[in-house]
């Protein structure tokens, strides 16, 4: 099954945040096509490689509902991904949240 879901990413820095969009492969946990918002990757480098980098969080949204999850960043390659255990947890939480009726 090839299921790619659009997600939002936030790289948390000590005094700032870097916002991005990407696509999460629900089978492998790989995050592809990362597009930064108002951030010059060429000039400033990978947010996770900066000395003030703290962590990265992802958000999967449907309407006004969303699920947050931990994102791993490989500083050497610049690749974003979700660990196997976090991906399993995300699938369970997202299924419960997105199948609830509005107002519940």
SVG drawing of the C-alpha trace seen along z (x, -y; Angstrom):
<svg xmlns="http://www.w3.org/2000/svg" viewBox="-21 -34 47 36">
<polyline fill="none" stroke="black" stroke-width="0.4" points="0.0,0.0 1.4,-3.4 -0.2,-5.9 1.4,-9.4 -0.3,-11.9 0.4,-15.7 1.8,-16.8 3.1,-20.0 6.5,-20.0 7.9,-22.4 11.6,-22.5 11.8,-24.0 14.8,-26.3 15.7,-28.0 14.1,-31.3 12.3,-30.5 10.4,-27.9 10.9,-26.8 7.7,-25.7 7.6,-23.2 5.2,-21.0 6.0,-17.4 4.5,-14.0 4.6,-11.1 4.9,-7.6 2.6,-5.7 4.3,-2.4 8.0,-3.3 7.8,-6.4 9.9,-8.4 9.0,-12.1 9.5,-13.3 9.2,-16.6 9.9,-18.8 9.2,-22.4 10.2,-25.1 8.1,-28.2 10.0,-31.5 13.3,-29.8 16.3,-29.8 17.8,-26.3 20.7,-27.2 21.7,-30.3 20.9,-29.0 21.4,-25.3 19.3,-22.4 17.4,-23.6 18.4,-20.5 22.1,-21.2 21.9,-24.6 23.4,-24.9 20.0,-26.3 18.0,-23.3 15.8,-21.6 13.5,-19.0 11.0,-18.5 7.3,-17.7 4.9,-16.7 1.2,-17.3 -1.3,-15.2 -4.6,-17.1 -8.1,-16.5 -10.4,-19.4 -10.1,-21.0 -8.6,-17.8 -4.9,-17.0 -2.5,-14.6 1.1,-15.5 4.0,-13.2 7.8,-13.1 9.9,-13.4 13.5,-12.3 16.0,-14.2 19.2,-12.7 21.6,-15.7 24.0,-14.1 21.5,-13.5 18.9,-16.0 16.2,-13.4 13.1,-13.5 11.4,-10.3 9.2,-8.8 10.4,-5.8 8.6,-2.4 7.2,-2.6 6.1,-6.2 4.5,-5.4 2.5,-2.6 1.3,-4.9 0.5,-7.6 -1.6,-5.2 -3.6,-4.1 -4.1,-7.7 -5.0,-9.0 -7.5,-6.2 -9.3,-6.9 -9.3,-10.7 -10.3,-10.8 -13.1,-8.3 -14.8,-10.1 -18.0,-11.9 -17.8,-15.7 -18.5,-17.0 -17.2,-13.8"/>
</svg>
